[in-house]
Amino acid sequence: MKYHTNIDDSPVDAFRNAFAKSTALAIENDTDEFVILVHAKTNLTGIISDAIGGIASKLEKKGSTVIGDVKVYLETEKIKSSFKKGIIVATHVSEKLLYSALKDSRGTDIIYVPWSPEELEAYLSNNISEQL
């Protein structure tokens, strides 16, 4: 299933909602893992680190971390992880990287966190998606 965050939420709240939904979905669908997709590790600083605190630091240093029973991975345009199957959280990504995420066979669900109303509009014009 495809989901997207509310563009009217603050960027921190939007990512926090996406993170919470991905954790819940990973437990519900028994994949027990999800991946955060960003352009580069530097994208973890700012909105993402404000939303999830030290988890972002662990992802930046190790590439993955465990929260309870759920394993969280980090992927970038250049760095792939050992993520096998589950939720892909595409955060403030380019259209090209979003398209790659939508076509990724590992993704059971996609949660898109757009940066601008125009990005969300373009996404919704091509995808049926549920707002978080």
N, C-alpha and C positions, 0 to 999 in steps of 0.2 A: 504494500500500500504506500501511497505517497502522502506526505504531510508537509506543511510549511508553517512557519511562525507568523505571528501577527506583525505586520510592518509598523503598526501604531505603538507596539510595545517598545520600551527602551532596548537598545541592542544587547545590554547585559541580561535583561529579563527574557528576551527572545532566546538567547543561547541557553540560559538556565532552563527554560521550558523545554527546549529541544533535548537537552541533556537528561532531564527528568523523564521525558517521554521515551527516549531511547533506552534508558535503564529499565523502565517498566516493560517495554516491548521485548527486550532481550530475555527477561524473566518469563514473560507470558508465552513467548514462542519457543522456549527452551534452547535458544542458541547461546544464551549466556555471554554474548559478546557484541560489541559494536565498535565502529571505527569513526573517528572524527577526521574529516577530510578538509584540509586547508592548503593554501598554495605553498607555504613554507613554514618552518618551525617558528619563525619570528611572528607569525600571525597568532601564536598562543599568548603573546604579551598584549595586554590591553583588555579588550572586551572579554575574551575567553578566560584569562586569568582572573579578571574581576568577577566573573560569573562562577567559576569553579575553584578558585584559589590554588592551593598546592597541588591539586590534581594536574593542572596545566604544567607545572614545573616537572612533575614526575614524567609526564608524557614527553616533554621536551628532552629530558635527560635519557630516559630509558626506552621511549617509543611505545610503552604500554604500562598499564597499572591495573590493579584489581580493586574493585569497590564491592565489598560483600562477596556475592557469588558471581559478579559480572566483571569480565575483563574488557578494558577499554584500550583501543589501539589508536595510534596516530599515523596518518598517511598524508603525504604531500605529493605534489606533482612529480617529485624525483625520488621520494622515499616510499617504498612499499613495506607492508608489515606482514606478519603471519596470520592476520585476520582471515578466517575461513568462510564464515557465513553469518549474516545477521543484519543489523541496522547500519546504514551509512548516514552520518550526519554531515551534510555538505554545507559548510559555513563560509559565507561571504566569498564564494568561489566565482571564477569566470564562467561564462556561458559554456566554453569548451570543457572545463573541468566538471561542471554540472552535468553536461551531456555524458561524459565518461562515467560518472557516478550512476546516472540513470540506466546506463547500459551494462553496468557491472553485474555479472551473474551471481556474485557473492551476496548482493543486497536483497534481503527479504523485504525490507522497507527502506524508504528514503525519507529523511527529514531535511528539508531545505531551509536554511536560514539566510534570506536575502539581505542585501545591504541597502537597497533603494526600492522605492515603489515601482520604478521602471523595470528593475530586475524581476520583481515578483509578478508584475503584469506579463512580462515575456514568458515566464515560467508557466503561469496559469493559462496562457493562450495555447500552450502545447500539452498540458498535463491536467488530469483530474486529480485534485489534491485536497486533503482535508486540513483546515486551519487548526492549529493547536490552541 
